[in-house]
Amino acid sequence: MTLPGFPDAAPLDGFLGGLMIGLAAAIMLLGLGRIAGVSGLASRAMLIERGGAPWPVAILFVAGLVLGAILFGAVEPIEAVFPPHWGWLVAGGLFVGYGTRLGSGCTSGHGVCGMSRLSPRSLVATGVFMASGIATVALVNALGYGW
């Protein structure tokens, strides 16, 4: 299935991916009473955070993300596109990490788990990171750095 004007779009793949993310978040919340925020689980797995999910759960969750990507890449070739300069990648990672700490969570925690629970903090955070992302893409494209 293709969308008019978007020949590379894969709406069915996106739908199935979203369904799996929602299912994983629901299992985590209903099964363990924990929010499936990737930044919190990653910081817990790396022993940066002391609280939150039990350490083995955090390790298994993060390992599942990595193994899932590896398995998918083995089945379906993935074409990775990197920025023209590694500095952009490093700067982007630092900004995302800082924003995650500043916003008390990441896009998965706020956008998937918080929005589904109608958390006011998550509604605001999701609006801010979506607006920031849109503005950043517009600015990068306007400056001619889009790829």
Secondary structure, DSSP 8 states (H G I E B T S, - for coil): --BTTBTT--HHHHHHHHHHHHHHHHHHHHHHS----HHHHHHHHTTS-SSSS-HHHHHHHHHHHHHHHHHHHHHS-------SSHHHHHHHHHHHHHHHHHTTS-HIIIIIIIHHTT-HHHHHHHHHHHHHHHHHHHHHHHTT---
